Amino acid sequence: MRLLVVLFAFILSATPALADWQYTKWGMSPDAVFSASGGKAIKLDQKGIKDHSIASLQLAGLYLAEYQTGPYRFTCTFLFRDEKLGGISLNLSDISKSYQLEDDLMGKYGQPIEVNQKYKIKKWRDEASNNLVQISITPGLFTSVLYLPISQPHSSGL
């Protein structure tokens, strides 16, 4: 039990309270994200961009980096729209930890705002970090956590 409390505290401290995601801010340019990564992000070629993009969200994966927090290792894809950071996708390296990760996200964010049982998706809204957080689990195949910015209200229009 004590290990769980320590692990949970570590995960909570891994995301800065006012940051959008770790060392990045929503809207950063690809060059700014590369610089913020300390040069650890790897620029994708055309095939890599196609393989790591999310067409339904019009987000192009331009950079990859390794990321670890607590017992979880991920491949992180930096997703851009119109040359501005618009999403972060974390693909869990060890899928045997998928449900442990899901439990830890529930511990951090509380009850999800949306659950899709058919596709094994849970979503949370993290106002403090300006993030929508989504975990997708395809048992035996992959687990990903997607961070997207919460849309900001506009001063004009509907």
BADOZA-415002 format. One record per atom (N, C-alpha, C, O): residue number from 1; residue in one letter; atom name; z, x, y. Coordinates in pm, whole numbers, plus 50000, padded with zeros to 5 digits. Layout:
% residues N
REC  resi  resn  name     c3     c1     c2
REC   NUM     a    CA      Z      X      Y
...
//
This chain:
% residues 158
REC  resi  resn  name     c3     c1     c2
REC     1     m     N  50000  50083  49880
REC     1     m    CA  50000  50000  50000
REC     1     m     C  50000  50087  50125
REC     1     m     O  49928  50059  50221
REC     2     r     N  50081  50193  50123
REC     2     r    CA  50088  50281  50239
REC     2     r     C  49952  50344  50267
REC     2     r     O  49913  50359  50383
REC     3     l     N  49880  50383  50160
REC     3     l    CA  49746  50440  50176
REC     3     l     C  49652  50340  50243
REC     3     l     O  49571  50379  50327
REC     4     l     N  49663  50212  50206
REC     4     l    CA  49579  50110  50268
REC     4     l     C  49608  50098  50417
REC     4     l     O  49515  50085  50497
REC     5     v     N  49734  50101  50455
REC     5     v    CA  49772  50091  50596
REC     5     v     C  49718  50211  50673
REC     5     v     O  49665  50195  50783
REC     6     v     N  49731  50331  50618
REC     6     v    CA  49679  50452  50682
REC     6     v     C  49528  50445  50693
REC     6     v     O  49471  50477  50798
REC     7     l     N  49462  50403  50587
REC     7     l    CA  49316  50391  50587
REC     7     l     C  49272  50290  50691
REC     7     l     O  49178  50317  50767
REC     8     f     N  49336  50175  50697
REC     8     f    CA  49299  50073  50794
REC     8     f     C  49319  50125  50937
REC     8     f     O  49235  50100  51023
REC     9     a     N  49429  50195  50962
REC     9     a    CA  49453  50252  51095
REC     9     a     C  49343  50352  51132
REC     9     a     O  49299  50357  51246
REC    10     f     N  49300  50432  51034
REC    10     f    CA  49192  50528  51060
REC    10     f     C  49063  50457  51097
REC    10     f     O  48994  50497  51190
REC    11     i     N  49030  50351  51023
REC    11     i    CA  48907  50277  51053
REC    11     i     C  48915  50213  51191
REC    11     i     O  48818  50216  51266
REC    12     l     N  49030  50157  51225
REC    12     l    CA  49045  50098  51357
REC    12     l     C  49030  50201  51468
REC    12     l     O  48975  50170  51574
REC    13     s     N  49077  50322  51444
REC    13     s    CA  49068  50424  51548
REC    13     s     C  48930  50489  51553
REC    13     s     O  48900  50560  51649
REC    14     a     N  48847  50466  51453
REC    14     a    CA  48715  50531  51448
REC    14     a     C  48619  50477  51552
REC    14     a     O  48527  50547  51592
REC    15     t     N  48638  50353  51597
REC    15     t    CA  48550  50296  51698
REC    15     t     C  48625  50287  51830
REC    15     t     O  48723  50214  51839
REC    16     p     N  48582  50360  51932
REC    16     p    CA  48649  50355  52060
REC    16     p     C  48650  50212  52115
REC    16     p     O  48552  50139  52099
REC    17     a     N  48759  50173  52178
REC    17     a    CA  48776  50035  52222
REC    17     a     C  48671  49991  52323
REC    17     a     O  48631  49874  52321
REC    18     l     N  48624  50080  52410
REC    18     l    CA  48532  50038  52513
REC    18     l     C  48390  50087  52490
REC    18     l     O  48302  50060  52572
REC    19     a     N  48364  50156  52381
REC    19     a    CA  48230  50205  52353
REC    19     a     C  48148  50095  52288
REC    19     a     O  48203  50004  52227
REC    20     d     N  48016  50105  52300
REC    20     d    CA  47930  50007  52236
REC    20     d     C  47918  50038  52087
REC    20     d     O  47937  49948  52005
REC    21     w     N  47887  50160  52050
REC    21     w    CA  47900  50207  51911
REC    21     w     C  47917  50357  51914
REC    21     w     O  47827  50431  51953
REC    22     q     N  48032  50401  51873
REC    22     q    CA  48066  50544  51867
REC    22     q     C  48026  50615  51995
REC    22     q     O  48078  50584  52102
REC    23     y     N  47934  50709  51985
REC    23     y    CA  47897  50791  52101
REC    23     y     C  47776  50736  52177
REC    23     y     O  47720  50806  52261
REC    24     t     N  47736  50613  52147
REC    24     t    CA  47619  50555  52213
REC    24     t     C  47657  50434  52296
REC    24     t     O  47763  50374  52278
REC    25     k     N  47568  50400  52387
REC    25     k    CA  47580  50278  52468
REC    25     k     C  47450  50201  52454
REC    25     k     O  47342  50260  52447
REC    26     w     N  47461  50069  52450
REC    26     w    CA  47340  49987  52442
REC    26     w     C  47252  50015  52562
REC    26     w     O  47299  50023  52676
REC    27     g     N  47122  50028  52536
REC    27     g    CA  47025  50053  52642
REC    27     g     C  46992  50200  52663
REC    27     g     O  46904  50232  52742
REC    28     m     N  47061  50290  52591
REC    28     m    CA  47030  50433  52604
REC    28     m     C  46886  50460  52558
REC    28     m     O  46832  50389  52473
REC    29     s     N  46825  50563  52616
REC    29     s    CA  46692  50605  52574
REC    29     s     C  46703  50684  52442
REC    29     s     O  46811  50730  52407
REC    30     p     N  46591  50698  52370
REC    30     p    CA  46595  50780  52248
REC    30     p     C  46644  50923  52274
REC    30     p     O  46721  50977  52195
REC    31     d     N  46601  50984  52384
REC    31     d    CA  46646  51120  52417
REC    31     d     C  46796  51125  52443
REC    31     d     O  46864  51220  52404
REC    32     a     N  46848  51022  52510
REC    32     a    CA  46992  51018  52539
REC    32     a     C  47073  51001  52410
REC    32     a     O  47179  51061  52396
REC    33     v     N  47022  50921  52315
REC    33     v    CA  47091  50905  52187
REC    33     v     C  47090  51037  52111
REC    33     v     O  47192  51077  52054
REC    34     f     N  46976  51104  52109
REC    34     f    CA  46968  51235  52043
REC    34     f     C  47068  51332  52104
REC    34     f     O  47139  51402  52031
REC    35     s     N  47075  51337  52235
REC    35     s    CA  47171  51426  52302
REC    35     s     C  47314  51388  52269
REC    35     s     O  47398  51474  52243
REC    36     a     N  47343  51257  52272
REC    36     a    CA  47479  51210  52244
REC    36     a     C  47521  51241  52101
REC    36     a     O  47640  51255  52073
REC    37     s     N  47423  51253  52010
REC    37     s    CA  47454  51284  51870
REC    37     s     C  47486  51432  51851
REC    37     s     O  47519  51474  51740
REC    38     g     N  47477  51510  51957
REC    38     g    CA  47499  51654  51945
REC    38     g     C  47386  51721  51869
REC    38     g     O  47404  51826  51808
REC    39     g     N  47268  51660  51874
REC    39     g    CA  47152  51716  51806
REC    39     g     C  47150  51688  51656
REC    39     g     O  47066  51743  51585
REC    40     k     N  47241  51605  51607
REC    40     k    CA  47248  51577  51464
REC    40     k     C  47151  51467  51419
REC    40     k     O  47119  51457  51300
REC    41     a     N  47103  51386  51512
REC    41     a    CA  47009  51281  51477
REC    41     a     C  46873  51343  51447
REC    41     a     O  46830  51438  51513
REC    42     i     N  46806  51289  51347
REC    42     i    CA  46676  51338  51304
REC    42     i     C  46570  51238  51347
REC    42     i     O  46580  51119  51316
REC    43     k     N  46468  51286  51420
REC    43     k    CA  46361  51198  51465
REC    43     k     C  46271  51162  51346
REC    43     k     O  46233  51249  51268
REC    44     l     N  46240  51034  51333
REC    44     l    CA  46158  50986  51223
REC    44     l     C  46009  51000  51254
REC    44     l     O  45967  50988  51369
REC    45     d     N  45930  51026  51149
REC    45     d    CA  45784  51025  51164
REC    45     d     C  45737  50879  51154
REC    45     d     O  45819  50789  51138
REC    46     q     N  45606  50856  51163
REC    46     q    CA  45553  50719  51164
REC    46     q     C  45592  50640  51039
REC    46     q     O  45627  50522  51050
REC    47     k     N  45587  50702  50922
REC    47     k    CA  45626  50633  50799
REC    47     k     C  45775  50599  50802
REC    47     k     O  45815  50489  50764
REC    48     g     N  45856  50694  50848
REC    48     g    CA  46000  50670  50858
REC    48     g     C  46033  50558  50955
REC    48     g     O  46121  50476  50930
REC    49     i     N  45959  50554  51067
REC    49     i    CA  45980  50447  51165
REC    49     i     C  45951  50312  51099
REC    49     i     O  46028  50217  51114
REC    50     k     N  45841  50304  51027
REC    50     k    CA  45804  50178  50960
REC    50     k     C  45910  50139  50857
REC    50     k     O  45949  50023  50848
REC    51     d     N  45957  50236  50779
REC    51     d    CA  46055  50209  50674
REC    51     d     C  46193  50170  50728
REC    51     d     O  46267  50099  50660
REC    52     h     N  46227  50215  50848
REC    52     h    CA  46362  50193  50902
REC    52     h     C  46367  50095  51018
REC    52     h     O  46468  50088  51088
REC    53     s     N  46262  50020  51040
REC    53     s    CA  46259  49923  51149
REC    53     s     C  46298  49785  51097
REC    53     s     O  46292  49758  50977
REC    54     i     N  46336  49698  51189
REC    54     i    CA  46368  49559  51156
REC    54     i     C  46271  49473  51236
REC    54     i     O  46298  49437  51351
REC    55     a     N  46159  49440  51175
REC    55     a    CA  46052  49368  51243
REC    55     a     C  46098  49233  51297
REC    55     a     O  46059  49193  51407
REC    56     s     N  46181  49162  51221
REC    56     s    CA  46226  49029  51263
REC    56     s     C  46306  49034  51393
REC    56     s     O  46313  48935  51465
REC    57     l     N  46367  49148  51423
REC    57     l    CA  46443  49165  51547
REC    57     l     C  46367  49250  51650
REC    57     l     O  46419  49278  51758
REC    58     q     N  46246  49289  51616
REC    58     q    CA  46163  49374  51702
REC    58     q     C  46237  49504  51738
REC    58     q     O  46236  49549  51852
REC    59     l     N  46300  49563  51636
REC    59     l    CA  46374  49688  51655
REC    59     l     C  46308  49797  51572
REC    59     l     O  46286  49781  51452
REC    60     a     N  46277  49909  51636
REC    60     a    CA  46214  50023  51569
REC    60     a     C  46318  50131  51544
REC    60     a     O  46386  50175  51637
REC    61     g     N  46329  50173  51419
REC    61     g    CA  46418  50283  51385
REC    61     g     C  46352  50415  51421
REC    61     g     O  46251  50453  51361
REC    62     l     N  46407  50485  51519
REC    62     l    CA  46345  50610  51564
REC    62     l     C  46421  50735  51521
REC    62     l     O  46362  50842  51510
REC    63     y     N  46552  50722  51496
REC    63     y    CA  46634  50837  51457
REC    63     y     C  46726  50798  51342
REC    63     y     O  46767  50682  51330
REC    64     l     N  46759  50897  51259
REC    64     l    CA  46858  50883  51152
REC    64     l     C  46966  50988  51172
REC    64     l     O  46940  51096  51225
REC    65     a     N  47087  50955  51128
REC    65     a    CA  47197  51053  51128
REC    65     a     C  47293  51014  51016
REC    65     a     O  47301  50897  50978
REC    66     e     N  47365  51110  50965
REC    66     e    CA  47472  51082  50869
REC    66     e     C  47597  51045  50948
REC    66     e     O  47621  51099  51056
REC    67     y     N  47675  50953  50893
REC    67     y    CA  47797  50908  50960
REC    67     y     C  47902  50881  50854
REC    67     y     O  47872  50824  50749
REC    68     q     N  48025  50922  50881
REC    68     q    CA  48135  50896  50789
REC    68     q     C  48256  50848  50866
REC    68     q     O  48288  50899  50974
REC    69     t     N  48323  50748  50810
REC    69     t    CA  48451  50702  50862
REC    69     t     C  48538  50668  50742
REC    69     t     O  48498  50590  50655
REC    70     g     N  48656  50728  50737
REC    70     g    CA  48743  50707  50622
REC    70     g     C  48671  50740  50494
REC    70     g     O  48608  50845  50484
REC    71     p     N  48678  50652  50393
REC    71     p    CA  48614  50680  50264
REC    71     p     C  48466  50643  50260
REC    71     p     O  48402  50655  50155
REC    72     y     N  48411  50600  50372
REC    72     y    CA  48274  50549  50374
REC    72     y     C  48177  50647  50436
REC    72     y     O  48198  50698  50547
REC    73     r     N  48068  50674  50362
REC    73     r    CA  47958  50755  50414
REC    73     r     C  47836  50665  50429
REC    73     r     O  47807  50580  50344
REC    74     f     N  47765  50685  50540
REC    74     f    CA  47651  50601  50572
REC    74     f     C  47533  50687  50617
REC    74     f     O  47550  50800  50662
REC    75     t     N  47414  50630  50603
REC    75     t    CA  47297  50676  50676
REC    75     t     C  47283  50580  50793
REC    75     t     O  47270  50459  50774
REC    76     c     N  47287  50636  50912
REC    76     c    CA  47282  50557  51034
REC    76     c     C  47141  50560  51091
REC    76     c     O  47082  50666  51109
REC    77     t     N  47086  50442  51119
REC    77     t    CA  46956  50431  51183
REC    77     t     C  46978  50380  51325
REC    77     t     O  47041  50276  51346
REC    78     f     N  46925  50453  51422
REC    78     f    CA  46931  50412  51562
REC    78     f     C  46805  50329  51590
REC    78     f     O  46693  50378  51577
REC    79     l     N  46826  50205  51628
REC    79     l    CA  46718  50108  51645
REC    79     l     C  46690  50083  51793
REC    79     l     O  46782  50063  51872
REC    80     f     N  46562  50083  51829
REC    80     f    CA  46523  50071  51970
REC    80     f     C  46424  49957  51991
REC    80     f     O  46343  49925  51904
REC    81     r     N  46434  49898  52108
REC    81     r    CA  46336  49800  52156
REC    81     r     C  46299  49843  52297
REC    81     r     O  46387  49863  52382
REC    82     d     N  46172  49857  52323
REC    82     d    CA  46124  49900  52455
REC    82     d     C  46191  50029  52500
REC    82     d     O  46229  50044  52617
REC    83     e     N  46205  50124  52405
REC    83     e    CA  46263  50256  52434
REC    83     e     C  46409  50249  52478
REC    83     e     O  46457  50340  52546
REC    84     k     N  46480  50143  52440
REC    84     k    CA  46622  50129  52472
REC    84     k     C  46699  50097  52344
REC    84     k     O  46653  50017  52263
REC    85     l     N  46815  50161  52326
REC    85     l    CA  46896  50138  52207
REC    85     l     C  46935  49991  52200
REC    85     l     O  46998  49938  52291
REC    86     g     N  46896  49927  52089
REC    86     g    CA  46923  49785  52074
REC    86     g     C  46993  49749  51944
REC    86     g     O  47019  49632  51918
REC    87     g     N  47024  49851  51862
REC    87     g    CA  47093  49822  51737
REC    87     g     C  47126  49949  51661
REC    87     g     O  47065  50053  51683
REC    88     i     N  47223  49937  51572
REC    88     i    CA  47263  50045  51483
REC    88     i     C  47272  49985  51344
REC    88     i     O  47340  49884  51325
REC    89     s     N  47206  50046  51248
REC    89     s    CA  47216  50002  51109
REC    89     s     C  47281  50112  51027
REC    89     s     O  47236  50226  51028
REC    90     l     N  47388  50077  50957
REC    90     l    CA  47458  50171  50871
REC    90     l     C  47436  50131  50727
REC    90     l     O  47476  50021  50686
REC    91     n     N  47373  50217  50648
REC    91     n    CA  47352  50190  50506
REC    91     n     C  47454  50269  50426
REC    91     n     O  47457  50392  50430
REC    92     l     N  47536  50197  50353
REC    92     l    CA  47645  50256  50276
REC    92     l     C  47590  50341  50163
REC    92     l     O  47507  50294  50084
REC    93     s     N  47636  50465  50154
REC    93     s    CA  47587  50557  50050
REC    93     s     C  47637  50522  49911
REC    93     s     O  47562  50532  49814
REC    94     d     N  47763  50483  49900
REC    94     d    CA  47824  50451  49771
REC    94     d     C  47846  50301  49763
REC    94     d     O  47948  50250  49810
REC    95     i     N  47751  50230  49702
REC    95     i    CA  47759  50084  49702
REC    95     i     C  47874  50029  49617
REC    95     i     O  47902  49910  49622
REC    96     s     N  47940  50115  49539
REC    96     s    CA  48057  50068  49463
REC    96     s     C  48172  50035  49560
REC    96     s     O  48269  49972  49519
REC    97     k     N  48161  50076  49685
REC    97     k    CA  48264  50049  49786
REC    97     k     C  48228  49932  49877
REC    97     k     O  48294  49909  49978
REC    98     s     N  48125  49856  49841
REC    98     s    CA  48075  49747  49926
REC    98     s     C  48182  49645  49960
REC    98     s     O  48201  49611  50076
REC    99     y     N  48252  49595  49859
REC    99     y    CA  48349  49488  49884
REC    99     y     C  48477  49542  49949
REC    99     y     O  48545  49468  50020
REC   100     q     N  48508  49668  49927
REC   100     q    CA  48620  49731  49998
REC   100     q     C  48584  49741  50147
REC   100     q     O  48668  49713  50233
REC   101     l     N  48460  49779  50177
REC   101     l    CA  48415  49785  50316
REC   101     l     C  48419  49646  50380
REC   101     l     O  48464  49631  50493
REC   102     e     N  48372  49546  50307
REC   102     e    CA  48375  49409  50359
REC   102     e     C  48519  49367  50390
REC   102     e     O  48544  49307  50495
REC   103     d     N  48612  49396  50300
REC   103     d    CA  48753  49365  50324
REC   103     d     C  48806  49437  50448
REC   103     d     O  48880  49378  50527
REC   104     d     N  48768  49564  50465
REC   104     d    CA  48814  49639  50582
REC   104     d     C  48756  49581  50711
REC   104     d     O  48826  49576  50813
REC   105     l     N  48631  49537  50709
REC   105     l    CA  48572  49474  50827
REC   105     l     C  48644  49343  50858
REC   105     l     O  48668  49312  50975
REC   106     m     N  48679  49267  50755
REC   106     m    CA  48755  49143  50778
REC   106     m     C  48894  49174  50834
REC   106     m     O  48946  49101  50917
REC   107     g     N  48953  49285  50787
REC   107     g    CA  49083  49326  50840
REC   107     g     C  49074  49364  50988
REC   107     g     O  49166  49339  51065
REC   108     k     N  48964  49424  51025
REC   108     k    CA  48946  49467  51164
REC   108     k     C  48906  49352  51256
REC   108     k     O  48961  49338  51366
REC   109     y     N  48809  49270  51212
REC   109     y    CA  48751  49168  51300
REC   109     y     C  48801  49026  51274
REC   109     y     O  48772  48935  51351
REC   110     g     N  48877  49006  51165
REC   110     g    CA  48926  48873  51134
REC   110     g     C  48824  48791  51058
REC   110     g     O  48733  48846  50995
REC   111     q     N  48839  48660  51064
REC   111     q    CA  48747  48571  50994
REC   111     q     C  48609  48579  51059
REC   111     q     O  48599  48581  51182
REC   112     p     N  48504  48582  50979
REC   112     p    CA  48369  48588  51036
REC   112     p     C  48335  48460  51111
REC   112     p     O  48387  48352  51081
REC   113     i     N  48245  48474  51209
REC   113     i    CA  48199  48357  51284
REC   113     i     C  48088  48285  51208
REC   113     i     O  48056  48169  51236
REC   114     e     N  48029  48356  51112
REC   114     e    CA  47920  48298  51033
REC   114     e     C  47920  48362  50894
REC   114     e     O  47939  48483  50881
REC   115     v     N  47900  48280  50792
REC   115     v    CA  47892  48328  50654
REC   115     v     C  47770  48265  50589
REC   115     v     O  47752  48143  50594
REC   116     n     N  47687  48349  50529
REC   116     n    CA  47573  48300  50453
REC   116     n     C  47595  48344  50308
REC   116     n     O  47570  48458  50272
REC   117     q     N  47643  48250  50226
REC   117     q    CA  47675  48282  50086
REC   117     q     C  47551  48319  50006
REC   117     q     O  47557  48406  49919
REC   118     k     N  47439  48252  50034
REC   118     k    CA  47316  48277  49959
REC   118     k     C  47272  48422  49972
REC   118     k     O  47235  48486  49873
REC   119     y     N  47276  48475  50095
REC   119     y    CA  47228  48612  50119
REC   119     y     C  47342  48713  50133
REC   119     y     O  47316  48829  50167
REC   120     k     N  47465  48673  50108
REC   120     k    CA  47583  48761  50112
REC   120     k     C  47594  48831  50248
REC   120     k     O  47608  48953  50256
REC   121     i     N  47589  48752  50355
REC   121     i    CA  47597  48804  50492
REC   121     i     C  47719  48744  50561
REC   121     i     O  47744  48624  50551
REC   122     k     N  47793  48830  50631
REC   122     k    CA  47904  48784  50715
REC   122     k     C  47885  48846  50853
REC   122     k     O  47843  48961  50866
REC   123     k     N  47916  48766  50957
REC   123     k    CA  47897  48812  51095
REC   123     k     C  48026  48793  51175
REC   123     k     O  48100  48696  51157
REC   124     w     N  48049  48889  51265
REC   124     w    CA  48163  48884  51357
REC   124     w     C  48114  48911  51498
REC   124     w     O  48009  48971  51519
REC   125     r     N  48193  48867  51594
REC   125     r    CA  48168  48894  51736
REC   125     r     C  48284  48978  51786
REC   125     r     O  48399  48934  51784
REC   126     d     N  48254  49101  51830
REC   126     d    CA  48356  49194  51881
REC   126     d     C  48336  49209  52031
REC   126     d     O  48263  49296  52078
REC   127     e     N  48403  49122  52106
REC   127     e    CA  48390  49122  52253
REC   127     e     C  48434  49255  52314
REC   127     e     O  48373  49303  52410
REC   128     a     N  48540  49314  52260
REC   128     a    CA  48595  49437  52319
REC   128     a     C  48495  49551  52318
REC   128     a     O  48494  49633  52410
REC   129     s     N  48411  49557  52215
REC   129     s    CA  48312  49665  52206
REC   129     s     C  48171  49616  52235
REC   129     s     O  48075  49692  52220
REC   130     n     N  48157  49491  52276
REC   130     n    CA  48026  49435  52311
REC   130     n     C  47931  49435  52191
REC   130     n     O  47812  49464  52206
REC   131     n     N  47983  49402  52073
REC   131     n    CA  47903  49409  51951
REC   131     n     C  47903  49280  51872
REC   131     n     O  48004  49210  51863
REC   132     l     N  47788  49249  51815
REC   132     l    CA  47780  49158  51702
REC   132     l     C  47777  49247  51580
REC   132     l     O  47702  49345  51577
REC   133     v     N  47857  49216  51480
REC   133     v    CA  47868  49300  51360
REC   133     v     C  47832  49214  51240
REC   133     v     O  47881  49102  51225
REC   134     q     N  47746  49268  51155
REC   134     q    CA  47701  49193  51038
REC   134     q     C  47702  49283  50916
REC   134     q     O  47649  49394  50919
REC   135     i     N  47761  49235  50808
REC   135     i    CA  47752  49308  50681
REC   135     i     C  47663  49227  50588
REC   135     i     O  47675  49105  50577
REC   136     s     N  47573  49297  50520
REC   136     s    CA  47484  49237  50421
REC   136     s     C  47503  49313  50291
REC   136     s     O  47489  49435  50286
REC   137     i     N  47536  49239  50186
REC   137     i    CA  47558  49301  50054
REC   137     i     C  47458  49242  49955
REC   137     i     O  47457  49121  49932
REC   138     t     N  47377  49328  49898
REC   138     t    CA  47291  49289  49786
REC   138     t     C  47349  49361  49665
REC   138     t     O  47323  49479  49644
REC   139     p     N  47428  49288  49585
REC   139     p    CA  47501  49352  49475
REC   139     p     C  47411  49442  49388
REC   139     p     O  47304  49402  49343
REC   140     g     N  47459  49563  49368
REC   140     g    CA  47389  49659  49284
REC   140     g     C  47273  49729  49350
REC   140     g     O  47217  49823  49292
REC   141     l     N  47234  49688  49472
REC   141     l    CA  47119  49749  49538
REC   141     l     C  47154  49820  49668
REC   141     l     O  47130  49941  49680
REC   142     f     N  47210  49748  49764
REC   142     f    CA  47244  49812  49891
REC   142     f     C  47346  49730  49968
REC   142     f     O  47366  49611  49943
REC   143     t     N  47410  49798  50061
REC   143     t    CA  47502  49735  50155
REC   143     t     C  47475  49796  50292
REC   143     t     O  47469  49918  50306
REC   144     s     N  47460  49711  50391
REC   144     s    CA  47437  49762  50526
REC   144     s     C  47526  49688  50625
REC   144     s     O  47562  49572  50605
REC   145     v     N  47561  49759  50732
REC   145     v    CA  47635  49701  50843
REC   145     v     C  47545  49718  50965
REC   145     v     O  47500  49828  50996
REC   146     l     N  47520  49607  51033
REC   146     l    CA  47433  49608  51149
REC   146     l     C  47517  49578  51273
REC   146     l     O  47591  49480  51277
REC   147     y     N  47502  49664  51374
REC   147     y    CA  47566  49644  51504
REC   147     y     C  47457  49612  51604
REC   147     y     O  47358  49686  51616
REC   148     l     N  47475  49503  51677
REC   148     l    CA  47382  49462  51782
REC   148     l     C  47461  49433  51908
REC   148     l     O  47577  49392  51899
REC   149     p     N  47402  49452  52025
REC   149     p    CA  47475  49419  52147
REC   149     p     C  47489  49268  52162
REC   149     p     O  47399  49191  52126
REC   150     i     N  47602  49227  52217
REC   150     i    CA  47618  49087  52253
REC   150     i     C  47533  49066  52377
REC   150     i     O  47542  49142  52474
REC   151     s     N  47450  48964  52375
REC   151     s    CA  47364  48938  52491
REC   151     s     C  47448  48914  52614
REC   151     s     O  47548  48842  52611
REC   152     q     N  47405  48975  52722
REC   152     q    CA  47475  48958  52849
REC   152     q     C  47417  48839  52923
REC   152     q     O  47296  48820  52922
REC   153     p     N  47502  48759  52989
REC   153     p    CA  47449  48648  53066
REC   153     p     C  47365  48698  53183
REC   153     p     O  47397  48801  53244
REC   154     h     N  47260  48625  53215
REC   154     h    CA  47174  48662  53326
REC   154     h     C  47209  48576  53448
REC   154     h     O  47259  48465  53434
REC   155     s     N  47183  48629  53565
REC   155     s    CA  47220  48558  53687
REC   155     s     C  47122  48447  53721
REC   155     s     O  47153  48361  53804
REC   156     s     N  47003  48447  53660
REC   156     s    CA  46907  48341  53690
REC   156     s     C  46849  48287  53560
REC   156     s     O  46865  48347  53453
REC   157     g     N  46782  48174  53569
REC   157     g    CA  46721  48115  53452
REC   157     g     C  46814  48018  53383
REC   157     g     O  46917  47978  53437
REC   158     l     N  46776  47981  53263
REC   158     l    CA  46855  47880  53189
REC   158     l     C  46978  47941  53129
REC   158     l     O  47056  47872  53063
//
